[in-house]
């Protein structure tokens, strides 16, 4: 199945789950989802108008859950961005430690913003996501030596929990401390 077909199927599945909507005797909405067990959370988190929900709205939600602003952006994304989007969508309920309680797509966007990584290539973002969030080694993805160095630098910044400038400062401080200890 090609990547776009995967996202189309997920949108249809979300819409199918939405159509299981019923109301209990108190008038509260209930769902009997088959594909998206977290449909209540999704609809609430994205402030969905449940009275006017169509397949187009499901597509938009799937794009958002996959880290895209809209369905059109998803349709025109690179293969690496689509692979990252698929991981964001598939792993959203895995309770990944790096999320610290936030929804996965929100945690990832915050990570990129805090570390000033929004302008990296899609390939680099994918490698960093796999390394930080999935704890997979970057060299397994065919990165050349320079790309591996860049990914490892980002790991170091994450270790310190600071942006690049502050992480560089701490790295320099560590090196000076090591030199002093050797004297």
Z-matrix of the N, CA and C atoms (Angstrom, degrees):
N
C 1 1.455
C 2 1.530 1 107.99
N 3 1.332 2 116.48 1 128.39
C 4 1.459 3 117.57 2 178.60
C 5 1.531 4 109.59 3 -71.99
N 6 1.326 5 114.72 4 165.00
C 7 1.470 6 119.77 5 -171.91
C 8 1.519 7 113.03 6 -64.86
N 9 1.323 8 117.94 7 -40.38
C 10 1.465 9 120.05 8 179.82
C 11 1.528 10 109.82 9 -66.03
N 12 1.330 11 117.43 10 -40.75
C 13 1.466 12 121.00 11 177.80
C 14 1.530 13 110.49 12 -59.56
N 15 1.331 14 116.64 13 -36.58
C 16 1.466 15 120.55 14 177.63
C 17 1.532 16 110.74 15 -59.94
N 18 1.328 17 116.73 16 -47.21
C 19 1.468 18 120.20 17 -178.55
C 20 1.531 19 111.25 18 -68.23
N 21 1.328 20 116.78 19 -36.11
C 22 1.467 21 119.89 20 176.22
C 23 1.527 22 110.25 21 -61.95
N 24 1.329 23 116.29 22 -42.98
C 25 1.457 24 120.59 23 178.54
C 26 1.534 25 110.76 24 -62.92
N 27 1.315 26 116.31 25 -41.55
C 28 1.469 27 119.40 26 179.26
C 29 1.524 28 111.16 27 -63.61
N 30 1.329 29 117.67 28 -39.01
C 31 1.472 30 120.67 29 177.48
C 32 1.525 31 110.20 30 -64.20
N 33 1.329 32 116.48 31 -42.81
C 34 1.470 33 119.65 32 177.93
C 35 1.521 34 110.66 33 -63.61
N 36 1.328 35 117.38 34 -41.13
C 37 1.464 36 120.64 35 178.50
C 38 1.518 37 111.95 36 -64.14
N 39 1.327 38 116.88 37 -40.38
C 40 1.460 39 120.22 38 176.93
C 41 1.529 40 109.83 39 -63.10
N 42 1.314 41 116.09 40 -42.56
C 43 1.468 42 119.89 41 179.33
C 44 1.532 43 110.60 42 -65.46
N 45 1.324 44 117.45 43 -40.50
C 46 1.475 45 120.91 44 176.31
C 47 1.531 46 110.62 45 -59.54
N 48 1.323 47 116.16 46 -44.77
C 49 1.462 48 119.60 47 178.58
C 50 1.523 49 111.16 48 -63.93
N 51 1.335 50 116.73 49 -37.45
C 52 1.459 51 119.43 50 177.63
C 53 1.526 52 110.78 51 -61.58
N 54 1.312 53 116.09 52 -38.93
C 55 1.466 54 120.16 53 -177.73
C 56 1.528 55 113.22 54 -69.14
N 57 1.325 56 118.09 55 -5.78
C 58 1.468 57 120.60 56 174.94
C 59 1.532 58 110.75 57 -82.05
N 60 1.306 59 115.71 58 4.97
C 61 1.462 60 122.01 59 -176.93
C 62 1.528 61 111.55 60 -57.47
N 63 1.319 62 114.49 61 130.78
C 64 1.468 63 121.95 62 172.64
C 65 1.522 64 107.36 63 -136.88
N 66 1.304 65 115.56 64 169.20
C 67 1.458 66 120.62 65 177.82
C 68 1.520 67 108.24 66 -120.49
N 69 1.332 68 115.62 67 134.59
C 70 1.460 69 117.73 68 178.09
C 71 1.527 70 109.78 69 -81.74
N 72 1.323 71 116.41 70 -177.98
C 73 1.471 72 120.34 71 -176.17
C 74 1.525 73 113.19 72 -63.46
N 75 1.326 74 117.28 73 -20.46
C 76 1.467 75 120.97 74 177.15
C 77 1.530 76 112.04 75 -90.00
N 78 1.323 77 117.09 76 -1.63
C 79 1.454 78 121.34 77 179.63
C 80 1.523 79 114.02 78 86.86
N 81 1.331 80 116.54 79 8.88
C 82 1.468 81 120.23 80 178.95
C 83 1.522 82 110.30 81 -82.83
N 84 1.316 83 115.26 82 144.06
C 85 1.463 84 121.29 83 -179.35
C 86 1.527 85 110.59 84 -76.23
N 87 1.312 86 114.88 85 135.13
C 88 1.465 87 122.12 86 176.51
C 89 1.524 88 108.27 87 -129.65
N 90 1.324 89 114.97 88 147.75
C 91 1.465 90 120.80 89 177.55
C 92 1.518 91 108.56 90 -126.10
N 93 1.305 92 115.33 91 152.55
C 94 1.466 93 122.39 92 173.23
C 95 1.530 94 107.33 93 -121.33
N 96 1.333 95 116.25 94 69.57
C 97 1.464 96 119.72 95 -173.24
C 98 1.519 97 112.90 96 -71.25
N 99 1.303 98 114.20 97 144.30
C 100 1.457 99 121.21 98 176.11
C 101 1.525 100 110.89 99 -104.71
N 102 1.331 101 116.65 100 -30.55
C 103 1.460 102 121.26 101 -174.24
C 104 1.523 103 113.16 102 -111.50
N 105 1.307 104 117.84 103 -39.50
C 106 1.459 105 123.00 104 -175.91
C 107 1.525 106 108.86 105 -115.53
N 108 1.330 107 115.06 106 86.27
C 109 1.474 108 120.05 107 -178.51
C 110 1.521 109 111.23 108 -62.33
N 111 1.330 110 117.10 109 -20.41
C 112 1.466 111 121.88 110 -179.72
C 113 1.532 112 112.22 111 -98.98
N 114 1.323 113 117.23 112 26.48
C 115 1.470 114 120.31 113 -176.12
C 116 1.522 115 111.99 114 -58.97
N 117 1.339 116 118.03 115 -37.37
C 118 1.465 117 119.88 116 177.87
C 119 1.528 118 110.93 117 -59.38
N 120 1.327 119 116.46 118 -46.18
C 121 1.466 120 120.95 119 179.96
C 122 1.524 121 111.51 120 -64.36
N 123 1.323 122 116.47 121 -40.90
C 124 1.470 123 120.48 122 -179.75
C 125 1.525 124 109.92 123 -62.23
N 126 1.315 125 116.76 124 -50.24
C 127 1.462 126 120.57 125 -177.54
C 128 1.526 127 111.54 126 -63.28
N 129 1.322 128 116.53 127 -38.12
C 130 1.460 129 120.60 128 179.37
C 131 1.528 130 110.92 129 -71.42
N 132 1.326 131 117.24 130 -45.65
C 133 1.468 132 121.56 131 -178.24
C 134 1.523 133 112.66 132 -61.34
N 135 1.322 134 116.08 133 -34.30
C 136 1.465 135 119.98 134 -176.92
C 137 1.524 136 112.47 135 -101.88
N 138 1.330 137 116.33 136 12.13
C 139 1.460 138 122.33 137 174.57
C 140 1.535 139 111.83 138 48.43
N 141 1.323 140 115.10 139 54.56
C 142 1.455 141 122.48 140 -176.25
C 143 1.522 142 111.03 141 -78.28
N 144 1.326 143 116.39 142 136.82
C 145 1.459 144 122.49 143 172.95
C 146 1.520 145 107.26 144 -80.38
N 147 1.320 146 116.13 145 99.43
C 148 1.456 147 120.83 146 -174.35
C 149 1.528 148 112.97 147 -70.83
N 150 1.321 149 117.26 148 -13.94
C 151 1.458 150 119.73 149 178.53
C 152 1.525 151 111.91 150 -83.79
N 153 1.318 152 116.96 151 -16.32
C 154 1.466 153 120.74 152 -178.42
C 155 1.530 154 109.70 153 -135.19
N 156 1.330 155 116.21 154 57.00
C 157 1.455 156 121.50 155 -176.70
C 158 1.524 157 109.31 156 -104.91
N 159 1.331 158 115.80 157 122.31
C 160 1.462 159 121.87 158 -177.92
C 161 1.527 160 109.27 159 -124.55
N 162 1.322 161 115.96 160 173.49
C 163 1.458 162 120.82 161 178.77
C 164 1.531 163 110.95 162 -56.09
N 165 1.311 164 116.80 163 -37.46
C 166 1.461 165 121.18 164 178.28
C 167 1.539 166 110.51 165 -59.22
N 168 1.340 167 117.46 166 -38.68
C 169 1.460 168 120.89 167 177.48
C 170 1.529 169 110.76 168 -67.48
N 171 1.327 170 116.61 169 -37.99
C 172 1.462 171 121.20 170 177.53
C 173 1.530 172 109.81 171 -63.98
N 174 1.327 173 117.70 172 -40.08
C 175 1.462 174 121.36 173 177.78
C 176 1.528 175 110.41 174 -61.93
N 177 1.320 176 115.67 175 -43.87
C 178 1.459 177 120.19 176 178.99
C 179 1.532 178 110.71 177 -61.70
N 180 1.322 179 117.53 178 -43.20
C 181 1.467 180 121.14 179 178.44
C 182 1.528 181 111.34 180 -62.76
N 183 1.316 182 117.05 181 -43.52
C 184 1.463 183 120.56 182 178.83
C 185 1.529 184 109.53 183 -61.44
N 186 1.316 185 117.13 184 -43.53
C 187 1.468 186 120.25 185 177.60
C 188 1.530 187 110.01 186 -59.25
N 189 1.321 188 117.99 187 -45.01
C 190 1.462 189 121.60 188 179.09
C 191 1.528 190 111.61 189 -61.90
N 192 1.320 191 116.81 190 -45.36
C 193 1.465 192 120.95 191 179.44
C 194 1.526 193 111.57 192 -63.49
N 195 1.325 194 116.46 193 -26.06
C 196 1.461 195 121.92 194 179.33
C 197 1.534 196 111.98 195 -91.29
N 198 1.338 197 116.46 196 6.10
C 199 1.458 198 120.43 197 175.45
C 200 1.514 199 115.78 198 88.89
N 201 1.328 200 117.73 199 13.30
C 202 1.464 201 121.30 200 178.67
C 203 1.523 202 109.56 201 -105.55
N 204 1.329 203 116.15 202 153.81
C 205 1.465 204 120.14 203 179.67
C 206 1.525 205 112.28 204 -72.82
N 207 1.340 206 115.63 205 -32.52
C 208 1.458 207 119.49 206 -177.59
C 209 1.530 208 109.70 207 -156.67
N 210 1.304 209 115.56 208 169.37
C 211 1.463 210 122.10 209 -178.80
C 212 1.529 211 110.86 210 -61.38
N 213 1.317 212 117.26 211 -41.05
C 214 1.461 213 121.50 212 -179.07
C 215 1.534 214 111.19 213 -61.37
N 216 1.323 215 116.95 214 -39.84
C 217 1.467 216 120.40 215 177.35
C 218 1.531 217 109.81 216 -62.77
N 219 1.322 218 117.27 217 -40.45
C 220 1.465 219 121.97 218 177.35
C 221 1.527 220 110.12 219 -61.28
N 222 1.333 221 117.13 220 -44.86
C 223 1.464 222 121.25 221 -177.53
C 224 1.521 223 112.93 222 -62.17
N 225 1.333 224 117.43 223 -26.93
C 226 1.463 225 121.40 224 -176.45
C 227 1.534 226 112.55 225 -107.30
N 228 1.308 227 117.59 226 14.33
C 229 1.465 228 121.75 227 -176.87
C 230 1.528 229 111.42 228 -80.04
N 231 1.321 230 114.53 229 158.29
C 232 1.473 231 120.75 230 176.50
C 233 1.526 232 109.64 231 -71.31
N 234 1.313 233 115.80 232 165.28
C 235 1.471 234 120.36 233 177.67
C 236 1.520 235 111.47 234 -60.06
N 237 1.347 236 117.03 235 -39.70
C 238 1.468 237 120.09 236 179.63
C 239 1.533 238 110.95 237 -65.75
N 240 1.336 239 116.88 238 -41.08
C 241 1.473 240 120.33 239 178.38
C 242 1.529 241 110.22 240 -65.21
N 243 1.325 242 116.86 241 -37.85
C 244 1.469 243 120.11 242 178.07
C 245 1.530 244 111.10 243 -67.83
N 246 1.334 245 116.48 244 -38.41
C 247 1.463 246 119.02 245 177.30
C 248 1.528 247 110.43 246 -64.66
N 249 1.325 248 116.74 247 -41.97
C 250 1.463 249 120.66 248 176.21
C 251 1.526 250 110.32 249 -62.75
N 252 1.337 251 117.00 250 -43.24
C 253 1.460 252 121.00 251 178.04
C 254 1.516 253 112.30 252 -60.58
N 255 1.318 254 116.22 253 -40.23
C 256 1.469 255 120.45 254 177.59
C 257 1.520 256 110.45 255 -62.96
N 258 1.331 257 116.98 256 -42.45
C 259 1.465 258 120.50 257 177.57
C 260 1.531 259 111.17 258 -63.15
N 261 1.332 260 116.50 259 -43.04
C 262 1.468 261 119.73 260 178.22
C 263 1.526 262 111.10 261 -60.18
N 264 1.310 263 116.13 262 -41.37
C 265 1.464 264 121.16 263 -179.74
C 266 1.531 265 111.25 264 -70.20
N 267 1.323 266 116.64 265 -46.65
C 268 1.467 267 120.86 266 -175.90
C 269 1.530 268 113.25 267 -71.56
N 270 1.312 269 117.26 268 -33.16
C 271 1.470 270 121.28 269 -174.21
C 272 1.535 271 113.15 270 -96.22
N 273 1.321 272 118.46 271 5.50
C 274 1.467 273 121.68 272 -172.43
C 275 1.523 274 114.04 273 -61.47
N 276 1.307 275 118.39 274 -24.42
C 277 1.464 276 120.96 275 -179.14
C 278 1.521 277 113.20 276 -109.65
N 279 1.328 278 117.07 277 15.98
C 280 1.458 279 120.54 278 -176.36
C 281 1.524 280 113.70 279 -85.23
N 282 1.330 281 117.88 280 -3.65
C 283 1.463 282 120.20 281 179.53
C 284 1.521 283 112.75 282 61.04
N 285 1.321 284 116.67 283 43.86
C 286 1.459 285 120.91 284 -178.36
C 287 1.527 286 110.06 285 -61.92
N 288 1.331 287 118.12 286 132.89
C 289 1.468 288 121.44 287 -176.50
C 290 1.526 289 113.84 288 -56.67
N 291 1.333 290 117.97 289 -34.33
C 292 1.464 291 120.90 290 -177.85
C 293 1.523 292 112.43 291 -65.35
N 294 1.330 293 117.97 292 -17.79
C 295 1.468 294 121.27 293 -177.79
C 296 1.529 295 112.89 294 -75.83
N 297 1.317 296 116.60 295 -27.55
C 298 1.461 297 122.56 296 -179.40
C 299 1.522 298 112.27 297 49.29
N 300 1.331 299 116.80 298 43.57
C 301 1.458 300 121.53 299 174.36
C 302 1.512 301 115.48 300 91.97
N 303 1.325 302 118.59 301 -14.13
C 304 1.461 303 121.20 302 178.79
C 305 1.527 304 109.65 303 -81.83
N 306 1.341 305 117.47 304 156.34
C 307 1.468 306 118.90 305 171.43
C 308 1.535 307 108.82 306 -59.42
N 309 1.316 308 117.02 307 145.63
C 310 1.459 309 121.54 308 -173.49
C 311 1.526 310 112.81 309 -55.97
N 312 1.340 311 117.53 310 -47.03
C 313 1.467 312 119.06 311 -177.14
C 314 1.531 313 111.22 312 -65.06
N 315 1.330 314 117.36 313 -32.26
C 316 1.466 315 121.74 314 177.85
C 317 1.525 316 109.88 315 -72.17
N 318 1.330 317 116.32 316 -45.37
C 319 1.458 318 120.59 317 178.57
C 320 1.527 319 111.22 318 -59.00
N 321 1.332 320 116.81 319 -42.71
C 322 1.464 321 121.15 320 -179.45
C 323 1.523 322 110.75 321 -64.41
N 324 1.317 323 117.60 322 -45.16
C 325 1.468 324 120.64 323 178.91
C 326 1.527 325 110.96 324 -62.43
N 327 1.332 326 116.37 325 -40.49
C 328 1.472 327 119.87 326 177.77
C 329 1.521 328 110.69 327 -64.55
N 330 1.333 329 116.92 328 -40.40
C 331 1.461 330 121.08 329 178.51
C 332 1.538 331 110.52 330 -60.29
N 333 1.329 332 116.21 331 -46.55
C 334 1.465 333 119.93 332 178.85
C 335 1.524 334 111.01 333 -61.52
N 336 1.314 335 116.73 334 -43.92
C 337 1.455 336 121.36 335 -177.50
C 338 1.531 337 110.71 336 -67.03
N 339 1.330 338 117.00 337 -48.74
C 340 1.465 339 120.54 338 -177.52
C 341 1.518 340 112.22 339 -61.64
N 342 1.313 341 117.20 340 -32.05
C 343 1.457 342 121.63 341 -178.11
C 344 1.523 343 113.06 342 -99.99
N 345 1.335 344 115.56 343 8.39
C 346 1.470 345 122.12 344 178.25
C 347 1.530 346 112.00 345 53.19
N 348 1.338 347 115.03 346 48.82
C 349 1.465 348 121.10 347 -176.50
C 350 1.523 349 112.76 348 -111.92
N 351 1.323 350 118.28 349 10.66
C 352 1.459 351 120.95 350 -175.63
C 353 1.520 352 112.52 351 -60.62
N 354 1.323 353 118.09 352 -28.02
C 355 1.466 354 120.75 353 -174.69
C 356 1.522 355 113.87 354 -93.93
N 357 1.324 356 116.87 355 6.48
C 358 1.465 357 118.86 356 175.97
C 359 1.521 358 109.80 357 -67.01
N 360 1.309 359 115.62 358 160.40
C 361 1.463 360 119.53 359 175.86
C 362 1.528 361 109.21 360 -67.13
N 363 1.316 362 115.73 361 158.56
C 364 1.465 363 120.52 362 178.53
C 365 1.528 364 110.40 363 -60.54
N 366 1.316 365 116.24 364 -36.07
C 367 1.469 366 120.37 365 179.60
C 368 1.526 367 110.76 366 -63.30
N 369 1.341 368 116.71 367 -43.41
C 370 1.459 369 120.74 368 179.57
C 371 1.529 370 110.85 369 -66.97
N 372 1.334 371 116.18 370 -41.22
C 373 1.470 372 119.42 371 178.29
C 374 1.524 373 110.52 372 -60.78
N 375 1.327 374 116.26 373 -41.99
C 376 1.458 375 120.46 374 179.03
C 377 1.526 376 110.54 375 -61.65
N 378 1.329 377 116.91 376 -45.90
C 379 1.468 378 120.90 377 179.93
C 380 1.524 379 111.01 378 -62.68
N 381 1.321 380 117.02 379 -41.90
C 382 1.468 381 120.43 380 179.74
C 383 1.523 382 110.25 381 -67.09
N 384 1.324 383 117.29 382 -42.34
C 385 1.467 384 119.87 383 178.26
C 386 1.525 385 110.56 384 -59.23
N 387 1.320 386 115.87 385 -46.35
C 388 1.471 387 119.48 386 -179.81
C 389 1.525 388 110.92 387 -63.40
N 390 1.316 389 116.78 388 -37.14
C 391 1.463 390 120.04 389 -179.93
C 392 1.512 391 113.16 390 -72.46
N 393 1.328 392 117.21 391 -47.71
C 394 1.465 393 121.67 392 -175.10
C 395 1.520 394 111.69 393 -78.44
N 396 1.321 395 117.22 394 -48.09
C 397 1.460 396 120.83 395 -172.66
C 398 1.529 397 113.50 396 -89.40
N 399 1.322 398 116.73 397 -32.10
C 400 1.464 399 119.58 398 -176.57
C 401 1.520 400 112.75 399 -108.41
N 402 1.346 401 116.32 400 -3.78
C 403 1.456 402 122.42 401 177.29
C 404 1.529 403 111.87 402 57.74
N 405 1.338 404 115.82 403 41.51
C 406 1.458 405 121.41 404 176.72
C 407 1.523 406 108.71 405 -106.25
N 408 1.297 407 117.25 406 143.83
C 409 1.454 408 121.33 407 -177.47
C 410 1.518 409 111.45 408 -73.85
N 411 1.323 410 116.17 409 137.71
C 412 1.460 411 121.93 410 -176.47
C 413 1.519 412 113.15 411 -66.31
N 414 1.335 413 118.35 412 -35.08
C 415 1.457 414 119.12 413 -175.13
C 416 1.527 415 112.79 414 -68.51
N 417 1.329 416 117.71 415 -11.60
C 418 1.455 417 120.40 416 175.41
C 419 1.531 418 111.96 417 -71.02
N 420 1.322 419 117.52 418 -11.68
C 421 1.461 420 121.15 419 -173.81
C 422 1.516 421 112.19 420 -106.26
N 423 1.328 422 117.14 421 19.45
C 424 1.448 423 120.56 422 173.79
C 425 1.516 424 114.28 423 71.13
N 426 1.325 425 117.82 424 27.76
C 427 1.457 426 119.85 425 177.80
C 428 1.520 427 109.27 426 -77.25
N 429 1.330 428 116.12 427 141.98
C 430 1.454 429 118.12 428 176.76
C 431 1.533 430 108.87 429 -75.83
N 432 1.317 431 116.57 430 176.69
C 433 1.463 432 121.34 431 -173.51
C 434 1.528 433 112.45 432 -59.93
N 435 1.330 434 117.59 433 -41.76
C 436 1.468 435 121.35 434 179.77
C 437 1.532 436 111.19 435 -65.08
N 438 1.325 437 116.81 436 -42.25
C 439 1.468 438 120.49 437 178.91
C 440 1.531 439 110.87 438 -66.04
N 441 1.325 440 117.60 439 -38.14
C 442 1.460 441 120.72 440 176.81
C 443 1.524 442 110.73 441 -63.85
N 444 1.335 443 116.21 442 -40.06
C 445 1.467 444 120.14 443 178.62
C 446 1.527 445 110.04 444 -61.42
N 447 1.331 446 116.59 445 -43.73
C 448 1.463 447 120.75 446 179.48
C 449 1.532 448 111.33 447 -62.36
N 450 1.323 449 117.19 448 -42.89
C 451 1.464 450 120.81 449 178.52
C 452 1.520 451 109.98 450 -63.84
N 453 1.339 452 118.01 451 -43.51
C 454 1.459 453 120.86 452 179.78
C 455 1.528 454 111.27 453 -64.02
N 456 1.339 455 117.97 454 -35.18
C 457 1.460 456 120.37 455 175.14
C 458 1.518 457 110.68 456 -61.61
N 459 1.326 458 116.05 457 -40.62
C 460 1.458 459 119.27 458 178.86
C 461 1.521 460 111.24 459 -65.43
N 462 1.348 461 117.05 460 -34.62
C 463 1.470 462 119.42 461 175.27
C 464 1.526 463 109.78 462 -60.62
N 465 1.334 464 116.37 463 -43.03
C 466 1.454 465 119.81 464 -179.56
C 467 1.512 466 110.94 465 -61.85
N 468 1.310 467 117.75 466 -41.62
C 469 1.467 468 120.12 467 179.17
C 470 1.519 469 109.88 468 -61.90
N 471 1.319 470 116.06 469 -40.39
C 472 1.461 471 120.39 470 178.99
C 473 1.524 472 109.88 471 -62.88
N 474 1.342 473 116.19 472 -40.59
C 475 1.462 474 119.65 473 179.86
C 476 1.527 475 111.04 474 -58.05
N 477 1.325 476 116.42 475 -42.18
C 478 1.447 477 119.67 476 179.12
C 479 1.534 478 112.00 477 -77.68
N 480 1.316 479 116.95 478 -23.93
C 481 1.457 480 120.54 479 -178.41
C 482 1.521 481 112.83 480 77.20
N 483 1.333 482 117.79 481 18.72
C 484 1.466 483 121.71 482 -177.60
C 485 1.522 484 110.31 483 -124.43
N 486 1.324 485 115.16 484 171.70
C 487 1.456 486 119.36 485 176.86
C 488 1.531 487 109.84 486 -75.78
N 489 1.323 488 116.78 487 179.10
C 490 1.464 489 122.58 488 -172.67
C 491 1.523 490 112.69 489 -58.74
N 492 1.324 491 118.83 490 -46.34
C 493 1.460 492 121.13 491 -176.76
C 494 1.521 493 111.85 492 -61.28
N 495 1.313 494 116.08 493 -47.46
C 496 1.449 495 119.82 494 -179.48
C 497 1.523 496 111.21 495 -68.51
N 498 1.313 497 117.56 496 -37.57
C 499 1.457 498 120.67 497 177.30
C 500 1.528 499 110.22 498 -63.91
N 501 1.349 500 117.53 499 -40.80
C 502 1.464 501 120.98 500 177.05
C 503 1.522 502 110.71 501 -62.07
N 504 1.332 503 116.68 502 -40.25
C 505 1.464 504 121.26 503 178.37
C 506 1.529 505 109.70 504 -60.58
N 507 1.328 506 117.44 505 -48.27
C 508 1.463 507 120.91 506 -179.79
C 509 1.530 508 111.44 507 -64.65
N 510 1.308 509 116.64 508 -36.14
C 511 1.457 510 120.78 509 179.03
C 512 1.535 511 109.63 510 -64.56
N 513 1.327 512 116.33 511 -42.93
C 514 1.462 513 121.13 512 177.65
C 515 1.528 514 110.27 513 -64.24
N 516 1.313 515 116.14 514 -43.46
C 517 1.455 516 121.35 515 177.96
C 518 1.529 517 111.06 516 -60.65
N 519 1.316 518 117.59 517 -42.02
C 520 1.467 519 121.76 518 177.26
C 521 1.523 520 110.82 519 -62.01
N 522 1.327 521 116.83 520 -42.78
C 523 1.469 522 120.74 521 -179.56
C 524 1.531 523 110.49 522 -63.99
N 525 1.337 524 117.13 523 -42.15
C 526 1.467 525 120.68 524 177.99
C 527 1.524 526 111.31 525 -64.43
N 528 1.299 527 116.44 526 -40.58
C 529 1.472 528 120.66 527 178.27
C 530 1.511 529 110.10 528 -63.03
N 531 1.332 530 117.48 529 -41.95
C 532 1.466 531 121.00 530 177.23
C 533 1.524 532 111.42 531 -60.90
N 534 1.343 533 116.48 532 -41.11
C 535 1.465 534 120.67 533 179.44
C 536 1.518 535 110.53 534 -64.13
N 537 1.329 536 116.95 535 -43.15
C 538 1.477 537 121.24 536 180.00
C 539 1.518 538 111.27 537 -63.28
N 540 1.302 539 116.49 538 -38.96
C 541 1.475 540 120.83 539 -179.56
C 542 1.522 541 110.99 540 -66.54
N 543 1.319 542 118.35 541 -27.94
C 544 1.455 543 121.62 542 179.92
C 545 1.535 544 112.55 543 -79.29
N 546 1.319 545 117.45 544 -15.03
C 547 1.491 546 120.51 545 -179.55
C 548 1.480 547 112.38 546 -76.76
